[in-house]
Amino acid sequence: MPRPRLSWIAAVLGCTLVSLTACQDRVDVAPRTRIRMTTGTPGGGFYPLGAALASALTSSLPQVQVETHPSAGAVSNIEAIQAGDADLGFAFADVAYVAFVGGLEGHRQAFDKLRSIAVLQLTPVHLAVSARSGIHRIEDLRGRRVGLGPPGSGSALTAGIILEAFGVPMRDVHPELLGFNDAAQRLSDGRLDAMFDNGNYPVESVRAATALGARLLPITGPPVDRLRREYPFLQRTVIPRDIYGQADAVHTIGVDSLLLCRSDLDEALVHDLTERLFELLPTLASYQTSLRFMDLEQAPATPVPLHEGAARYYREREFQR
């Protein structure tokens, strides 16, 4: 008789311990806050940047899960943020500002839900042309097949501005709205004469195209001066020699890229995301080349108002100096 009684007591104790453990697990494991980050297309600059940043933030903030969502690019990203379909996203300064003040083509309303977290870095415009095209100046693009980037990308918007400035209106080219990797392939096999891609070097699509014979075309001359007076967000910059195997540096223009968020995102959450971004920057920059050029002093100088959580971080950083 004693043996069955002991077995019964052991069974009860075992069940009790299992129940207590299950309860403890329910108490200790809190659900993570899900953050949706909209990035860009494969072959563009925002796509790898988003993957790197999302992984770093998720690893360092136990309460946060940052998910990346590929998109067409800058315009699509700000549309998603405005609509509440994304929490974070990347865009170019010119695109973000035009949208915020209500001037984005195809939209009547101002994008009033956009807020900034940081200026990341100056992003060069790459203009790659086929080796067999005989194109040596932007004016030579007249009548040619030109990849502008996918619909909804900042590259497509900037490409149109550049072409107009050089006296080549969109009606004078055969525009192709293509993903960057697709454009690079078509450039290499002769189905495209030129392609634009805004991205921090080395850009995957440009590297693929140049490896198969394409070359970079400079964006310089008096039209750039006029362009910069009309669009002050555009700045002169240089793609250094040998980035794509080229013998000389390529002079071009660029525009700042931004990390944006929704205005109604929790202040404490945005503060923590901003703080962690700057803490992780040295590590991120070691394998995400573009972030090596981020100017910490200029990070809060955004053309769209800062989110209050980001603004609080910058104020605290000033007080700590």
PyMOL commands that set and color helices and strands:
alter all, ss='L'
color gray80, all
select helices_A, chain A and resi 2-28+46-60+74-83+93-100+138-141+154-165+170-172+180-189+204-211+222-230+267-287+289-293+308-319
alter helices_A, ss='H'
color red, helices_A
select strands_A, chain A and resi 33-38+64-69+88-92+114-129+145-147+174-176+194-198+215-216+234-239+250-262
alter strands_A, ss='S'
color yellow, strands_A
deselect
rebuild
show_as cartoon
